[in-house]
Amino acid sequence: MKIIVCIKQVPDAKDVRLDPETNTLAREGVESIMNPYDQHALEAGVGLKETVGGEVTVISMGPPQAEEVLRQAIACGADNGVLVSDRSFAGADTWATSYTLAKAITALGDYDMIICGKQAIDGDTAQVGPGLAMRLNIPYATCIQKIRTAENSAIVMERMMDDGYDVLKSGFPLLISVVKDINQPRVPSLKGKMKAKKAEIRVLSADDIGADPACIGLPGSPTQVVKVFPPEPRGEQAMLTGTVEEQVEQLVDRLKPYLV
């Protein structure tokens, strides 16, 4: 089975800052990590390879430094890494990103399954996975929480729902997006780290994938982030101190003026 896992390098959520001049997320000096949901997508892909055989190719669209997460993925069991990188991709929204990834995956050749994380923590849109499937004209299933059985001809999965789960069966090709409940990502082994260090990362430019300049980056993005800002604090804040009984009395005193 030929499996493609889409991963993204994102700013560490523990150190999120806003650039006061641009009103966008500050990325300079902020540690970058593999998107947490994509770690589970990678583990799902490697687990499938171990179950039914085949190979796992990880692909990421981003700047040259995104090569780091590709090597991390290889250390965790992926076979190949592909970086889709070009200055003309800068400023892409989810529409342009799904187009670019679709062109890149098409350029790579045949595949059976594409696995994505449910969403990226820096955007939280959950749009790229479904958008990619639509671009490739293949079926997709989102929010997969468990893979029950997998064969070379079909796969049976559980899709998380608000009131339980659905059981889905599909043939290939297929795209799925996964949630964190699906597995526990493995820790890279020493052998895996050595393999990742020596691995050759294939880099694809806009010309390599035959992308239309009008469909990538800012020109191909119908939506753009104009400003990012934290919500303004609402109302007054007060810290209650003392014993539990004293804090209850203070709280009652503060609430009395608002009681009818």
C-alpha positions in Angstrom: 0.0 0.0 0.0 1.3 3.4 -0.9 0.5 5.9 1.9 1.0 9.6 1.8 0.9 11.5 5.1 0.5 15.3 5.0 2.3 17.1 7.9 2.9 20.7 8.8 5.5 22.6 10.8 3.7 25.0 13.2 4.7 27.4 16.0 4.8 25.8 19.4 1.5 26.7 21.1 3.4 27.1 24.4 5.1 30.2 23.0 2.5 32.0 20.9 3.1 35.7 20.5 1.7 38.5 18.3 3.8 40.8 16.3 2.7 44.3 17.4 3.6 45.8 14.0 2.0 43.3 11.7 -0.7 42.1 14.0 0.0 38.5 12.9 1.6 35.5 14.7 5.2 36.1 15.5 7.3 33.3 14.0 10.8 34.6 14.4 12.4 33.3 17.5 9.5 30.9 18.2 10.2 27.2 18.3 8.5 25.2 15.5 7.1 21.7 16.0 5.3 19.1 14.0 1.5 19.8 14.1 0.3 17.6 17.0 -2.7 16.2 14.9 -0.2 15.3 12.2 1.8 13.2 14.6 -1.2 11.0 15.0 -1.7 10.9 11.2 1.9 9.8 10.8 1.5 7.0 13.4 -1.7 5.9 11.6 0.3 5.7 8.4 3.2 3.8 9.8 0.8 1.4 11.6 -0.9 0.6 8.4 2.4 0.0 6.7 3.3 -2.5 9.4 -0.1 -4.2 9.1 -0.5 -4.5 5.4 2.9 -3.6 4.0 3.9 -0.9 1.6 5.6 2.5 2.1 4.9 5.8 3.8 5.8 9.1 2.2 5.5 12.3 4.2 4.9 15.6 2.4 4.9 19.1 3.8 4.4 22.5 2.2 6.5 25.2 3.8 9.8 27.0 3.9 13.2 25.2 3.8 13.3 24.8 7.6 10.2 22.5 7.4 12.7 19.8 6.4 13.1 19.3 10.2 9.6 17.8 10.6 10.1 15.6 7.6 13.3 14.1 9.1 11.4 13.7 12.4 8.7 11.8 10.6 11.3 9.5 8.9 12.8 8.8 12.3 9.4 7.7 13.4 9.0 5.2 10.6 8.2 7.0 7.4 10.2 5.9 4.3 10.4 9.1 2.2 10.1 12.9 2.7 9.0 15.5 0.2 9.1 19.2 0.8 7.0 21.4 -1.4 8.8 24.7 -1.1 8.8 27.9 -3.2 8.7 31.6 -2.4 5.6 31.9 -4.5 3.7 29.7 -2.1 3.9 32.3 0.7 0.7 33.7 2.0 -1.4 30.7 0.8 -4.8 30.2 2.5 -6.4 26.8 2.8 -7.8 27.0 -0.8 -4.4 27.6 -2.3 -2.7 25.2 0.0 -5.0 22.3 -1.0 -4.4 23.2 -4.6 -0.6 23.1 -4.2 -0.6 19.9 -2.3 -2.9 18.3 -4.8 -0.5 19.2 -7.6 2.4 17.9 -5.7 0.8 14.6 -4.8 -0.3 14.2 -8.5 3.3 14.8 -9.5 4.5 12.0 -7.1 2.4 9.4 -9.0 0.1 6.6 -7.8 -1.0 6.4 -4.2 -3.6 4.3 -2.2 -4.3 6.4 0.8 -3.7 10.0 2.1 -3.7 10.7 5.8 -4.0 14.1 7.4 -4.3 15.4 10.9 -7.8 16.8 11.7 -6.5 20.4 11.7 -3.5 22.5 12.2 -3.2 24.3 15.6 -2.1 27.5 14.0 -5.2 27.9 11.9 -7.8 25.4 13.3 -9.8 25.4 10.0 -9.8 21.7 9.3 -10.3 22.6 5.7 -7.1 21.4 3.9 -7.8 17.6 4.2 -11.3 17.8 2.6 -10.1 20.4 0.2 -7.3 18.2 -0.9 -9.6 15.2 -1.5 -11.9 17.4 -3.6 -9.0 18.6 -5.7 -7.9 15.0 -6.3 -11.5 13.9 -6.8 -11.3 11.0 -4.3 -13.6 10.0 -1.4 -12.7 11.2 2.1 -13.7 10.7 5.7 -12.9 13.1 8.5 -12.5 12.7 12.3 -11.4 9.1 12.2 -10.8 7.8 15.7 -10.0 4.2 15.0 -9.0 1.9 12.2 -10.7 -1.5 12.8 -9.3 -3.5 10.0 -7.2 -2.8 6.9 -6.5 -4.8 3.8 -5.1 -4.0 0.4 -8.6 -3.8 -1.0 -10.6 -2.1 1.8 -10.5 -0.4 5.2 -13.0 -0.3 8.0 -12.9 2.8 10.4 -14.7 4.6 13.1 -15.6 8.2 12.6 -16.1 10.3 15.8 -19.5 11.9 16.2 -21.1 14.0 18.9 -23.3 11.2 20.0 -20.9 8.2 19.4 -19.3 7.0 16.2 -20.1 5.9 12.7 -18.5 2.7 11.2 -17.3 3.3 7.7 -15.9 1.0 5.0 -14.1 2.2 1.9 -11.9 1.1 -0.9 -9.0 3.0 -2.3 -7.9 5.6 -3.2 -9.1 7.4 0.0 -8.2 10.4 2.1 -8.9 10.5 5.9 -8.2 13.0 8.6 -7.6 11.7 12.1 -8.2 12.9 15.7 -5.9 12.4 18.6 -7.9 9.5 20.0 -6.7 7.2 17.2 -3.4 6.3 18.6 -0.3 7.2 20.7 2.6 8.5 18.5 5.8 6.5 18.9 9.1 7.9 20.1 11.9 7.9 17.4 14.3 5.0 17.8 18.1 5.5 17.5 18.0 3.5 14.3 15.3 5.8 13.0 17.2 8.9 13.9 20.3 7.6 12.0 18.1 6.9 9.0 16.5 10.3 9.1 19.9 12.0 9.3 21.0 10.4 6.1 17.7 10.6 4.3 17.5 12.6 1.1 14.6 15.0 1.2 13.1 15.6 -2.2 12.2 19.3 -2.8 9.5 20.3 -5.3 9.1 23.9 -6.6 6.1 25.5 -8.2 7.6 24.6 -11.6 8.2 21.0 -10.6 4.6 20.4 -9.9 3.2 22.5 -12.8 1.4 24.9 -10.6 -0.6 27.8 -12.1 0.9 31.0 -10.6 -2.6 32.5 -10.3 -3.6 29.6 -8.0 -0.8 29.6 -5.4 0.3 31.9 -2.6 -1.4 35.2 -2.1 -2.7 35.5 -5.7 -4.5 32.2 -5.4 -5.9 32.9 -1.9 -9.5 34.3 -1.8 -9.1 34.8 2.0 -6.3 36.6 3.8 -5.5 37.1 7.4 -5.6 40.9 7.9 -5.2 41.0 11.7 -4.8 38.6 14.7 -5.6 39.9 18.2 -6.4 38.6 21.6 -10.0 39.4 22.9 -10.2 42.4 25.1 -10.8 41.7 28.8 -14.4 42.1 29.8 -15.5 43.5 33.2 -13.4 43.9 36.3 -11.2 41.3 37.8 -10.8 40.5 41.5 -8.7 38.0 43.4 -10.3 36.5 46.5 -8.0 35.5 49.3 -8.2 33.9 52.7 -9.9 30.6 53.8 -12.7 29.1 51.8 -15.3 30.5 54.2 -13.8 34.0 53.9 -13.7 33.8 50.1 -17.4 32.8 50.0 -18.3 35.8 52.2 -16.3 38.1 49.9 -18.0 36.6 46.8 -21.4 37.0 48.3 -20.7 40.7 49.2 -19.6 41.3 45.6 -22.6 39.7 44.1 -25.2 41.4 46.3 -25.4 44.6 44.2 -26.3 42.5 41.2 -29.1 40.5 42.9 -32.7 41.5 42.3 
